[in-house]
Amino acid sequence: MLKPAHLLNLPVLGLLCLLGCKHAGGAGAGKALAETAIVAAAVTTQAVAAAAASRESSSGSSYNDPDPPPDPDPGPPPLPPFDEAEARAELRNADLSACVPTRETKVHARVTFDPEGPVAQVVVDEPHDLPEPLSRCVGAALSSAHVYAFTPANGTDASTTINLTLRSR
């Protein structure tokens, strides 16, 4: 099978033979060989062009198509994993001003986040003797925190713990 590089060589070969081919009958043979090479190149060029046109029409696209079909939608980019440092920073910024104990109290809470970003659950677990209204107040204040949406890790929940100190007035 002739390749595009062969197409360039046929006319060159014919031209060389035309200019001074001394074998196989001299210059007359060179002229005949040159004409044959040029005709062969033209026929081969037409065959290659026809094959390319056939491929284009059967595939439904063209190499010169100015508007190629768009790539399939890859969907939204993946979300980052849960960022515990961000979650703790958001929890530290919670407004606890309404949660006033009778004396300074250290509080520990476990906060779980929904993958969309809001708080899903707050469990105030220390101190054990924390009055119920104060525990609910801390839980409500921490529930206002929000993080960026994230991809949950397999087998783990998106939670963090926080230690707070509630000061009396």
Order of alpha helices (4+ residues) and beta strands (2+ residues): alpha-alpha-alpha-beta-beta-alpha-beta
